[in-house]
Amino acid sequence: MHGSVYTVSDVMTRTVVALAAGATFKEIVRTVEGQRISALPVVDTHKRVVGVVSEADLLRKEEFRDSAPDRGPRARPPEGLEKAQAITAADLMTFPAVTVHPGATLAQAARLMARRKIKRLPVVDDEGVLRGIVSRSDLLRVFMRPDHDIAQEIRHEVLAGRLPDGIDSVRVEVDEGVVTLTGRVPDTSVVPLAVRLVRSVEGVVDVRPELTGPPHRPALEPDLAREEEERRYTPQPRA
């Protein structure tokens, strides 16, 4: 895995069980049961992904098992009936397949899964050729990252770039992925940015900022303040 931005290629399964378009219904069921997976990509002769067959697609046949086949010439066929009558992967599959590129970030893959309500994504290259598969559990693997690695990245790659003058005064502690930042910073206006950057580090569960600004100087009496101002701007004699 590389840097702070993990990609799908870092966590995907590279050995993938796929179906040919002509795979029969029972062959598909045997594969799903044997591999203990809920969905299988369907590929053409060039290993390009053309669709996906899921358990839901297979269950259509059971769903319509006792349905009346003839509902009248003007009756609209119920949704799913066509798949219930299918006997090959080409007829069963959902297409076009929802896929993801190996270079996509884990956040992008997670958003795609959530939006499309799917559990697994075929991973394809620029030509649509199957390169792997990524599941929800694969995306969670990033949270297994050791606390020490997270802390090192935050110190040396995140804070060192944003707080070069105050990095030594900021303490980073990571416990079970929860990051606590303590200490002083030259300017408190950078705290929200620092928190946002730390939160984007892979493996971070939460961020607790406990940062303060520079210590306040005690207010001077008016006469002393004027003397201080004059002293600051009066040229000093050269030695």
VOPAGU-2260 file (C-alpha; in pm, 1 decimal, decimal comma):
REM VOPAGU-2260
SITE   aa  ch    i         X         Y         Z
SITE  MET   A    0       0,0       0,0       0,0
SITE  HIS   A    1     126,4     346,6     -80,5
SITE  GLY   A    2     110,6     691,1      74,5
SITE  SER   A    3    -197,5     818,6     250,0
SITE  VAL   A    4    -436,2     758,1     -40,6
SITE  TYR   A    5    -525,9     392,4     -65,6
SITE  THR   A    6    -676,1     273,8    -391,1
SITE  VAL   A    7    -894,3     -17,0    -492,6
SITE  SER   A    8    -587,7    -197,0    -629,8
SITE  ASP   A    9    -443,6    -203,6    -275,8
SITE  VAL   A   10    -728,1    -409,0    -130,3
SITE  MET   A   11    -900,3    -590,6    -418,7
SITE  THR   A   12    -900,3    -967,8    -466,1
SITE  ARG   A   13    -702,6   -1041,6    -781,2
SITE  THR   A   14    -806,9   -1402,9    -834,7
SITE  VAL   A   15   -1165,7   -1376,6    -949,4
SITE  VAL   A   16   -1422,3   -1643,3   -1033,3
SITE  ALA   A   17   -1612,2   -1525,4   -1341,2
SITE  LEU   A   18   -1886,0   -1668,5   -1560,7
SITE  ALA   A   19   -1902,5   -1713,2   -1934,2
SITE  ALA   A   20   -2216,3   -1576,9   -2095,5
SITE  GLY   A   21   -2327,8   -1930,0   -2179,3
SITE  ALA   A   22   -2298,7   -2068,0   -1825,2
SITE  THR   A   23   -2618,8   -2254,5   -1733,8
SITE  PHE   A   24   -2843,9   -2179,6   -1440,6
SITE  LYS   A   25   -2732,5   -2481,4   -1237,5
SITE  GLU   A   26   -2365,3   -2415,2   -1312,9
SITE  ILE   A   27   -2410,2   -2065,1   -1173,7
SITE  VAL   A   28   -2585,5   -2192,1    -860,9
SITE  ARG   A   29   -2308,9   -2448,0    -800,9
SITE  THR   A   30   -2044,8   -2176,0    -837,3
SITE  VAL   A   31   -2223,3   -1935,1    -602,1
SITE  GLU   A   32   -2266,0   -2207,8    -340,2
SITE  GLY   A   33   -1917,4   -2349,2    -384,0
SITE  GLN   A   34   -1739,6   -2013,5    -366,4
SITE  ARG   A   35   -1967,7   -1865,9     -99,3
SITE  ILE   A   36   -2006,6   -1538,8    -287,8
SITE  SER   A   37   -2320,5   -1339,2    -356,8
SITE  ALA   A   38   -2245,7   -1213,3    -708,8
SITE  LEU   A   39   -2033,7   -1314,6   -1007,7
SITE  PRO   A   40   -1910,7   -1105,0   -1301,7
SITE  VAL   A   41   -1994,2   -1227,7   -1651,4
SITE  VAL   A   42   -1717,1   -1185,6   -1909,5
SITE  ASP   A   43   -1689,6   -1219,5   -2286,6
SITE  THR   A   44   -1417,7   -1409,8   -2471,0
SITE  HIS   A   45   -1174,1   -1120,8   -2417,4
SITE  LYS   A   46   -1238,8   -1117,7   -2039,3
SITE  ARG   A   47   -1425,8    -789,1   -2063,2
SITE  VAL   A   48   -1702,2    -755,7   -1803,5
SITE  VAL   A   49   -2043,6    -750,2   -1967,7
SITE  GLY   A   50   -2269,8    -800,3   -1667,0
SITE  VAL   A   51   -2313,6    -941,6   -1317,8
SITE  VAL   A   52   -2527,6   -1229,6   -1191,0
SITE  SER   A   53   -2631,8   -1203,5    -827,0
SITE  GLU   A   54   -2821,6   -1427,2    -587,9
SITE  ALA   A   55   -3118,2   -1193,9    -633,2
SITE  ASP   A   56   -3116,8   -1267,7   -1007,3
SITE  LEU   A   57   -3114,5   -1641,3    -939,8
SITE  LEU   A   58   -3395,9   -1619,8    -687,0
SITE  ARG   A   59   -3632,4   -1480,1    -949,6
SITE  LYS   A   60   -3690,2   -1837,5   -1069,2
SITE  GLU   A   61   -3805,8   -1946,3    -723,5
SITE  GLU   A   62   -4009,6   -1628,2    -679,4
SITE  PHE   A   63   -4219,0   -1699,6    -990,4
SITE  ARG   A   64   -4230,1   -2077,7    -956,9
SITE  ASP   A   65   -4604,2   -2093,8    -880,1
SITE  SER   A   66   -4709,4   -1788,3   -1082,5
SITE  ALA   A   67   -4959,3   -1825,4   -1365,7
SITE  PRO   A   68   -4761,9   -1810,6   -1694,5
SITE  ASP   A   69   -5045,5   -1657,4   -1895,2
SITE  ARG   A   70   -5189,9   -1330,3   -1767,0
SITE  GLY   A   71   -5371,3   -1237,1   -2089,2
SITE  PRO   A   72   -5249,5   -1067,5   -2408,8
SITE  ARG   A   73   -5282,6    -715,8   -2270,9
SITE  ALA   A   74   -5144,2    -788,1   -1927,9
SITE  ARG   A   75   -4810,6    -638,3   -1843,2
SITE  PRO   A   76   -4552,7    -901,2   -1742,5
SITE  PRO   A   77   -4445,6    -856,8   -1380,5
SITE  GLU   A   78   -4099,5    -724,9   -1312,7
SITE  GLY   A   79   -3848,4   -1008,0   -1291,9
SITE  LEU   A   80   -4048,3   -1260,6   -1492,6
SITE  GLU   A   81   -3800,1   -1250,4   -1779,8
SITE  LYS   A   82   -3515,0   -1345,6   -1548,5
SITE  ALA   A   83   -3730,2   -1614,2   -1392,7
SITE  GLN   A   84   -3747,3   -1778,8   -1734,8
SITE  ALA   A   85   -3373,8   -1743,6   -1805,3
SITE  ILE   A   86   -3142,9   -2045,0   -1816,4
SITE  THR   A   87   -2802,8   -1886,2   -1899,6
SITE  ALA   A   88   -2583,8   -1614,5   -1749,6
SITE  ALA   A   89   -2640,9   -1392,5   -2054,2
SITE  ASP   A   90   -3016,0   -1389,3   -1984,5
SITE  LEU   A   91   -2987,0   -1370,1   -1607,3
SITE  MET   A   92   -2723,7   -1100,4   -1571,0
SITE  THR   A   93   -2778,8    -737,8   -1481,3
SITE  PHE   A   94   -2616,2    -512,7   -1739,8
SITE  PRO   A   95   -2436,1    -292,4   -1792,3
SITE  ALA   A   96   -2229,0    -395,1   -1494,3
SITE  VAL   A   97   -2139,8    -141,1   -1226,7
SITE  THR   A   98   -1759,2    -150,0   -1217,6
SITE  VAL   A   99   -1471,6      42,9   -1066,3
SITE  HIS   A  100   -1119,0     127,2   -1184,2
SITE  PRO   A  101    -813,8      -3,3    -990,9
SITE  GLY   A  102    -698,1     355,4    -933,3
SITE  ALA   A  103   -1021,6     467,2    -767,6
SITE  THR   A  104    -990,2     561,4    -401,4
SITE  LEU   A  105   -1156,8     354,4    -133,1
SITE  ALA   A  106   -1389,9     644,8     -61,8
SITE  GLN   A  107   -1500,4     654,2    -425,4
SITE  ALA   A  108   -1564,0     279,4    -425,7
SITE  ALA   A  109   -1757,4     300,5     -97,2
SITE  ARG   A  110   -1977,2     581,9    -229,5
SITE  LEU   A  111   -2047,2     384,2    -548,0
SITE  MET   A  112   -2148,4      75,4    -349,6
SITE  ALA   A  113   -2375,3     279,0    -124,0
SITE  ARG   A  114   -2537,0     467,7    -410,7
SITE  ARG   A  115   -2603,1     156,7    -617,7
SITE  LYS   A  116   -2681,8     -63,2    -315,1
SITE  ILE   A  117   -2439,1    -339,0    -409,0
SITE  LYS   A  118   -2190,8    -541,1    -203,9
SITE  ARG   A  119   -1923,4    -622,7    -464,1
SITE  LEU   A  120   -1767,7    -437,6    -757,0
SITE  PRO   A  121   -1578,9    -590,6   -1049,2
SITE  VAL   A  122   -1252,4    -404,3   -1098,9
SITE  VAL   A  123   -1174,2    -333,6   -1464,7
SITE  ASP   A  124    -897,3    -158,6   -1655,7
SITE  ASP   A  125    -939,6     108,5   -1924,0
SITE  GLU   A  126   -1039,8    -159,7   -2176,1
SITE  GLY   A  127   -1305,6    -308,5   -1948,7
SITE  VAL   A  128   -1098,9    -621,6   -1883,5
SITE  LEU   A  129   -1156,6    -786,6   -1545,6
SITE  ARG   A  130    -862,2    -729,6   -1308,4
SITE  GLY   A  131   -1010,7    -812,4    -971,5
SITE  ILE   A  132   -1307,7    -769,6    -744,9
SITE  VAL   A  133   -1359,4    -554,5    -436,8
SITE  SER   A  134   -1615,4    -610,4    -161,8
SITE  ARG   A  135   -1739,6    -411,0     133,7
SITE  SER   A  136   -1518,1    -611,4     367,5
SITE  ASP   A  137   -1214,4    -529,7     151,1
SITE  LEU   A  138   -1281,2    -157,8     194,3
SITE  LEU   A  139   -1287,7    -202,1     572,3
SITE  ARG   A  140    -940,7    -356,7     567,9
SITE  VAL   A  141    -782,5     -12,0     580,4
SITE  PHE   A  142    -899,7      21,6     941,0
SITE  MET   A  143    -663,2    -261,2    1034,1
SITE  ARG   A  144    -374,2     -21,9     978,2
SITE  PRO   A  145    -148,3      -0,4    1289,2
SITE  ASP   A  146    -179,8     310,8    1506,6
SITE  HIS   A  147     195,4     367,5    1481,9
SITE  ASP   A  148     183,7     391,3    1102,8
SITE  ILE   A  149    -104,9     636,7    1118,0
SITE  ALA   A  150      76,3     856,0    1371,4
SITE  GLN   A  151     397,2     858,2    1165,1
SITE  GLU   A  152     212,6     965,3     851,6
SITE  ILE   A  153      27,1    1242,4    1034,7
SITE  ARG   A  154     348,0    1379,8    1185,3
SITE  HIS   A  155     572,9    1361,9     880,9
SITE  GLU   A  156     339,2    1398,1     583,5
SITE  VAL   A  157      40,3    1596,4     707,2
SITE  LEU   A  158     145,8    1829,4     989,7
SITE  ALA   A  159     504,5    1881,9     877,2
SITE  GLY   A  160     376,9    2024,3     549,6
SITE  ARG   A  161     113,2    2249,9     704,3
SITE  LEU   A  162     273,6    2349,5    1034,1
SITE  PRO   A  163     647,0    2362,8     958,5
SITE  ASP   A  164     708,4    2625,9    1229,4
SITE  GLY   A  165     499,8    2464,0    1499,3
SITE  ILE   A  166     522,0    2092,7    1437,3
SITE  ASP   A  167     752,7    2033,2    1734,5
SITE  SER   A  168     491,2    2170,4    1973,0
SITE  VAL   A  169     209,9    1943,8    1845,3
SITE  ARG   A  170     174,8    1599,3    1993,4
SITE  VAL   A  171       4,3    1321,9    1797,0
SITE  GLU   A  172    -144,6    1023,1    1977,3
SITE  VAL   A  173    -339,7     745,4    1804,3
SITE  ASP   A  174    -542,1     486,3    1994,2
SITE  GLU   A  175    -756,0     238,0    1798,6
SITE  GLY   A  176    -755,2     475,7    1504,7
SITE  VAL   A  177    -873,1     776,1    1710,2
SITE  VAL   A  178    -625,5    1063,9    1672,0
SITE  THR   A  179    -573,4    1318,4    1950,0
SITE  LEU   A  180    -381,3    1637,1    1869,1
SITE  THR   A  181    -248,4    1835,5    2166,5
SITE  GLY   A  182     -14,3    2131,7    2206,4
SITE  ARG   A  183      14,2    2483,1    2071,8
SITE  VAL   A  184       1,2    2611,7    1714,8
SITE  PRO   A  185     123,0    2949,9    1586,0
SITE  ASP   A  186    -223,3    3034,8    1453,6
SITE  THR   A  187    -549,8    2871,1    1559,3
SITE  SER   A  188    -701,8    2942,3    1216,8
SITE  VAL   A  189    -508,9    2640,4    1083,1
SITE  VAL   A  190    -676,5    2398,1    1325,9
SITE  PRO   A  191    -987,2    2320,5    1112,4
SITE  LEU   A  192    -763,9    2256,7     810,2
SITE  ALA   A  193    -531,5    2032,5    1011,8
SITE  VAL   A  194    -828,2    1833,3    1143,4
SITE  ARG   A  195    -968,1    1789,4     793,1
SITE  LEU   A  196    -631,6    1669,2     660,2
SITE  VAL   A  197    -579,9    1428,7     950,1
SITE  ARG   A  198    -931,4    1290,1     907,2
SITE  SER   A  199    -850,6    1210,8     541,5
SITE  VAL   A  200    -560,0     982,7     639,1
SITE  GLU   A  201    -649,8     620,3     570,2
SITE  GLY   A  202    -729,4     425,1     884,8
SITE  VAL   A  203    -831,5     726,4    1094,8
SITE  VAL   A  204   -1155,2     662,6    1282,7
SITE  ASP   A  205   -1195,3    1007,5    1441,2
SITE  VAL   A  206    -996,5    1321,8    1528,4
SITE  ARG   A  207    -998,2    1498,8    1863,3
SITE  PRO   A  208    -827,1    1839,3    1840,2
SITE  GLU   A  209    -704,9    1979,2    2170,2
SITE  LEU   A  210    -483,1    2250,0    2021,2
SITE  THR   A  211    -437,0    2600,3    2157,1
SITE  GLY   A  212    -286,9    2915,4    2014,1
SITE  PRO   A  213      24,7    3103,3    2129,6
SITE  PRO   A  214      26,7    3220,0    2493,3
SITE  HIS   A  215    -123,0    3566,2    2545,3
SITE  ARG   A  216     110,2    3838,3    2664,4
SITE  PRO   A  217     -16,9    4023,1    2971,9
SITE  ALA   A  218    -171,9    4363,1    2893,7
SITE  LEU   A  219      64,3    4652,8    2965,2
SITE  GLU   A  220     -22,1    4982,9    3129,0
SITE  PRO   A  221     -68,2    5259,0    2866,3
SITE  ASP   A  222     264,4    5425,8    2951,5
SITE  LEU   A  223     452,9    5095,5    2942,2
SITE  ALA   A  224     284,2    4997,3    2616,2
SITE  ARG   A  225     391,5    5328,5    2460,2
SITE  GLU   A  226     748,5    5278,1    2578,0
SITE  GLU   A  227     745,9    4924,9    2435,6
SITE  GLU   A  228     619,7    5052,8    2101,5
SITE  GLU   A  229     883,7    5328,6    2090,0
SITE  ARG   A  230    1159,6    5087,8    2182,8
SITE  ARG   A  231    1052,0    4846,9    1907,6
SITE  TYR   A  232    1066,9    5105,8    1632,1
SITE  THR   A  233    1364,0    5317,6    1751,5
SITE  PRO   A  234    1682,9    5233,7    1554,5
SITE  GLN   A  235    1946,3    5085,3    1779,7
SITE  PRO   A  236    2303,7    5224,5    1760,9
SITE  ARG   A  237    2548,2    5001,5    1586,5
SITE  ALA   A  238    2815,5    4842,7    1799,9
